Amino acid sequence: MSVTAPDPRRRRRLGAVAASSLLALAVSGCSGLGRTAVGPVTYHTDREAVVQVNSPSVRGCHRLSPAGAREVENGTLVDIVLYPTRDCSGQGTAYVATRFSDVAPESGPPWRSYTFVH
Protein backbone atom coordinates (compact mmCIF):
# COMPACT_ATOMS: atom_id res chain seq x y z
CA MET A 1 0.00 0.00 0.00
CA SER A 2 1.53 3.25 -1.04
CA VAL A 3 0.57 6.70 0.14
CA THR A 4 1.31 9.65 -2.11
CA ALA A 5 1.96 13.14 -0.87
CA PRO A 6 -0.71 15.75 -1.70
CA ASP A 7 0.03 17.93 -4.71
CA PRO A 8 1.02 21.46 -3.49
CA ARG A 9 -0.48 23.07 -6.64
CA ARG A 10 -3.84 21.49 -5.96
CA ARG A 11 -3.77 22.69 -2.36
CA ARG A 12 -3.03 26.28 -3.50
CA ARG A 13 -5.88 26.16 -6.04
CA LEU A 14 -8.34 24.92 -3.42
CA GLY A 15 -7.17 27.64 -1.05
CA ALA A 16 -7.66 30.32 -3.70
CA VAL A 17 -11.14 29.05 -4.55
CA ALA A 18 -12.11 28.98 -0.87
CA ALA A 19 -10.75 32.49 -0.27
CA SER A 20 -12.52 33.97 -3.30
CA SER A 21 -15.79 32.29 -2.28
CA LEU A 22 -15.57 33.75 1.22
CA LEU A 23 -14.76 37.19 -0.17
CA ALA A 24 -17.76 37.07 -2.52
CA LEU A 25 -20.05 36.09 0.35
CA ALA A 26 -18.72 38.86 2.58
CA VAL A 27 -19.14 41.53 -0.10
CA SER A 28 -22.65 40.48 -1.06
CA GLY A 29 -23.74 40.35 2.57
CA CYS A 30 -22.61 43.91 3.26
CA SER A 31 -23.72 45.54 0.02
CA GLY A 32 -27.08 46.77 1.40
CA LEU A 33 -25.61 48.48 4.43
CA GLY A 34 -25.46 52.25 4.40
CA ARG A 35 -27.43 52.64 1.18
CA THR A 36 -28.47 56.25 0.60
CA ALA A 37 -30.90 58.05 -1.65
CA VAL A 38 -28.60 60.07 -3.88
CA GLY A 39 -29.63 63.73 -3.92
CA PRO A 40 -31.38 66.19 -1.58
CA VAL A 41 -34.73 66.23 0.18
CA THR A 42 -35.61 69.91 0.62
CA TYR A 43 -38.51 71.23 2.65
CA HIS A 44 -39.98 74.59 3.64
CA THR A 45 -41.34 75.22 7.14
CA ASP A 46 -44.15 77.56 8.19
CA ARG A 47 -41.48 79.95 9.47
CA GLU A 48 -40.07 80.33 5.94
CA ALA A 49 -36.98 78.26 6.77
CA VAL A 50 -35.59 76.05 4.03
CA VAL A 51 -34.01 72.78 5.19
CA GLN A 52 -32.04 70.48 2.92
CA VAL A 53 -30.98 66.92 3.78
CA ASN A 54 -28.44 65.51 1.35
CA SER A 55 -28.43 61.80 0.48
CA PRO A 56 -30.36 60.47 3.51
CA SER A 57 -30.43 56.75 4.26
CA VAL A 58 -33.12 54.82 2.41
CA ARG A 59 -33.93 52.93 5.61
CA GLY A 60 -36.21 54.03 8.40
CA CYS A 61 -38.48 56.93 9.16
CA HIS A 62 -37.09 60.45 8.71
CA ARG A 63 -38.56 63.24 10.80
CA LEU A 64 -39.00 66.74 9.46
CA SER A 65 -38.77 69.83 11.68
CA PRO A 66 -41.02 69.74 14.80
CA ALA A 67 -43.42 72.26 13.25
CA GLY A 68 -43.60 70.23 10.05
CA ALA A 69 -43.25 71.24 6.43
CA ARG A 70 -45.69 72.75 3.98
CA GLU A 71 -43.67 72.00 0.84
CA VAL A 72 -41.34 69.03 0.25
CA GLU A 73 -39.15 68.63 -2.82
CA ASN A 74 -37.77 65.18 -3.58
CA GLY A 75 -34.50 65.71 -5.44
CA THR A 76 -33.30 62.16 -4.79
CA LEU A 77 -33.29 59.17 -7.12
CA VAL A 78 -35.81 57.30 -4.90
CA ASP A 79 -39.56 57.96 -4.42
CA ILE A 80 -40.80 58.99 -0.97
CA VAL A 81 -44.03 58.87 1.05
CA LEU A 82 -44.90 61.87 3.25
CA TYR A 83 -46.79 61.48 6.54
CA PRO A 84 -48.62 64.00 8.76
CA THR A 85 -47.32 62.15 11.85
CA ARG A 86 -43.82 62.06 13.42
CA ASP A 87 -43.58 58.24 13.23
CA CYS A 88 -44.37 57.57 9.55
CA SER A 89 -47.79 56.09 10.32
CA GLY A 90 -51.42 56.92 9.80
CA GLN A 91 -53.57 58.09 6.94
CA GLY A 92 -53.39 61.17 4.78
CA THR A 93 -50.07 60.32 3.13
CA ALA A 94 -48.69 61.68 -0.12
CA TYR A 95 -46.53 59.82 -2.64
CA VAL A 96 -43.80 62.01 -4.14
CA ALA A 97 -41.91 60.57 -7.09
CA THR A 98 -38.27 61.32 -7.68
CA ARG A 99 -37.60 64.89 -8.87
CA PHE A 100 -41.10 66.07 -7.88
CA SER A 101 -42.53 68.09 -4.98
CA ASP A 102 -45.70 68.25 -2.89
CA VAL A 103 -47.41 71.10 -1.08
CA ALA A 104 -49.56 70.33 1.98
CA PRO A 105 -52.98 72.00 1.81
CA GLU A 106 -53.38 75.02 4.08
CA SER A 107 -56.44 73.46 5.70
CA GLY A 108 -54.64 70.20 6.52
CA PRO A 109 -51.77 69.26 8.78
CA PRO A 110 -48.18 69.82 7.66
CA TRP A 111 -45.89 66.95 6.70
CA ARG A 112 -43.93 65.71 9.71
CA SER A 113 -42.02 62.65 8.42
CA TYR A 114 -41.17 60.59 5.35
CA THR A 115 -39.95 57.18 4.23
CA PHE A 116 -38.35 55.97 1.03
CA VAL A 117 -40.00 53.48 -1.29
CA HIS A 118 -37.47 50.77 -2.01
QUIHUCOR-V494802 format. One record per helix or strand. SS is the DSSP state (A for helix, B for strand). FROM is the first residue (numbers start at 1). LEN is the number of residues. Records with the same first field share a line. If there is no record, write none. Layout:
SS=FROM-LEN + FROM-LEN
This chain:
A=8-23
B=36-1 + 40-5 + 50-5 + 57-1 + 62-2 + 69-1 + 71-4 + 80-4 + 94-3 + 100-4 + 111-1 + 113-4
